[in-house]
Amino acid sequence: MQGNIEAVTFDLWDTIIVDDSDEPKRAAKGLSSKHLTRRERVREFLEKHEPITRELVDTSYAATDAAFRKVWYDHSYTWSVGERLEIILKGLGRTLPPDEMVELVRLHEEMELEVQPDITPGIVEALKGLHGKYKLGVISDTIFSSGRVLRKLLQANDIEQYFDVFIFSDEVGCSKPDPRAFKAAAKGLGVDVTKIVHIGDRDAKDIKGPQSLGAKGIYTTVINDRGSDKTSADAICRDYAELVEIVDTLNKK
C-alpha cells in the first residue's frame, strides 16, 4: 500500500500476548506462581551441592531483579536469564556446574511454554487484516522468556506466520526505546524507519521511541491503560477490531 506507512510493528507483552494471564492457569493446576517457582528452582539446584536457605536466595534474587529493572529502564538493555542467574549466584557466593547452569536457564526461559499465557482478544483478526497490506514485525523486550521461547509462543498460537521480522532485545543487544531496536526492525523489513508505525502499551518505550526517529506510534489500551490521557501517540487503539482502520487512516495523512 502506498502512503506514509509501509510497515506495522508490535510490542509483544500486553499488546499481542496478555502478560501473566498464565498465572490463574498455574493456580488452577496447583502450581506456585512464576515468581516463587523461579526462586525455588535456584534453591533446589544449589541445595544439591550445599545447604542454603530460601531466605538467602530470595534476598539475592530480589536485589538482582531491582538491578535488572534499573539497567532496563536507564540503559535500554535487558540482561539475559543466564546473566541474571550468574549475578544471583555471585551474590550468594555460589556456582553451579556448567550443565546444571544450562538446565536452570532453560527452566527459567521455558516456564511460559509449560503453562502458556493467552493472546490478546482480537489480535488474530487484526493481523489478518493488516497482513498483505503492510509488512509486519515484532519488537519486544525480553524479561525471562527469550526470543527463542517467544517465537514458540507465537507459533503455538499460529500467528508467527504473519510477521516478517522479529526484534528481541536478548538477540539485538538493546531494548526499546533505544533507536537501534527500531532501526533493526526497519532494516529487517526493508523499509525506511520513518515508514513504520509501532503499536504498544508503554508511552516511553513504544510511542516516544519510534517518534524520536520520525516514525509513528499507536498506543494500545486493549489490555492495560497505562496513561492514554498523557500519551503523545499518533493514535489510540482501544479495540483491535478498529486497528486496521486506524492504521489505514494514519497512512493517508
C-alpha positions, -999 to 999 in steps of 0.1 A, spaced: 0 0 0 14 34 -10 14 61 16 32 73 47 32 38 63 48 7 48 52 -15 79 35 -21 112 55 -33 142 41 -46 175 52 -48 211 45 -83 224 36 -82 261 1 -67 268 -1 -60 231 0 -94 214 2 -117 245 -15 -109 278 12 -107 304 7 -130 334 -26 -145 321 -9 -178 327 -9 -172 365 -46 -182 371 -39 -213 350 -9 -222 371 -30 -218 403 -58 -240 389 -31 -267 383 -19 -263 419 14 -247 408 31 -219 425 34 -185 408 63 -180 384 78 -155 409 80 -182 436 89 -211 413 120 -193 399 134 -188 433 126 -223 445 144 -238 415 175 -218 422 174 -231 458 169 -267 447 198 -266 423 221 -251 449 209 -274 476 222 -304 456 257 -293 465 255 -274 498 226 -264 521 211 -229 515 181 -212 529 153 -199 508 156 -166 526 191 -161 512 180 -170 477 151 -146 479 173 -118 490 198 -122 462 171 -127 436 152 -96 447 184 -75 446 192 -88 411 156 -81 399 159 -45 411 193 -41 393 178 -56 362 150 -30 361 175 -2 367 196 -13 337 165 -20 316 150 14 321 181 36 324 203 19 298 178 1 275 194 -32 280 179 -65 292 202 -90 309 197 -125 296 185 -151 320 220 -165 322 234 -131 331 208 -127 358 214 -161 373 252 -155 373 246 -123 393 223 -141 417 248 -168 423 276 -144 427 256 -126 454 253 -159 472 290 -167 467 280 -199 449 285 -215 415 269 -244 396 284 -269 371 280 -257 335 255 -284 326 233 -276 356 235 -239 348 223 -245 313 194 -265 327 185 -238 352 185 -212 325 163 -234 303 138 -240 331 135 -202 337 132 -194 300 106 -221 291 83 -216 321 58 -198 299 58 -227 274 48 -252 302 17 -231 311 11 -206 283 -4 -171 285 -33 -160 264 -31 -140 232 -49 -106 232 -86 -106 222 -89 -95 186 -53 -97 177 -56 -125 152 -83 -107 132 -62 -75 132 -31 -93 120 -51 -110 92 -65 -76 82 -31 -59 81 -12 -88 66 -6 -83 29 -13 -45 31 17 -38 52 49 -56 63 46 -67 99 71 -72 127 76 -77 164 98 -55 186 99 -69 221 120 -65 253 127 -100 268 125 -104 305 125 -141 313 112 -156 281 139 -154 255 133 -146 218 137 -183 211 108 -190 235 86 -161 224 88 -174 188 75 -207 201 46 -190 218 37 -172 186 40 -205 167 17 -222 193 -10 -197 186 -5 -199 148 4 -162 144 41 -163 138 33 -167 101 20 -131 99 53 -115 108 82 -107 85 108 -98 112 114 -103 150 135 -80 170 141 -93 205 162 -74 230 182 -105 240 192 -111 204 200 -75 193 216 -63 225 193 -34 232 158 -28 243 132 -1 235 133 29 233 169 25 220 168 37 184 188 6 173 158 -16 181 136 2 156 164 6 131 170 -31 132 133 -37 125 133 -13 96 164 -30 81 148 -64 85 116 -52 69 134 -34 41 118 0 48 129 34 59 123 37 97 101 67 91 77 44 72 69 23 104 41 27 128 47 9 161 20 -4 184 24 -8 222 12 -1 257 41 19 271 44 55 261 81 60 268 92 28 250 65 22 223 55 57 214 83 82 221 108 55 209 96 54 173 86 90 172 122 101 181 131 86 147 103 101 127 81 70 128 46 69 143 32 52 174 -2 38 182 -10 34 219 -30 3 228 -53 1 258 -68 -32 248 -53 -49 279 -40 -21 301 -44 17 300 -11 28 315 -17 65 307 -36 71 275 -45 106 288 -8 116 287 5 98 256 20 116 227 8 88 204 -4 95 168 -35 74 176 -50 53 204 -65 18 198 -89 6 224 -103 -23 204 -83 -44 179 -114 -45 157 -105 -9 149 -68 -13 143 -68 -18 105 -89 13 101 -66 33 125 -35 23 105 -51 30 72 -62 64 84 -27 73 95 -14 60 62 -35 86 43 -24 116 64 
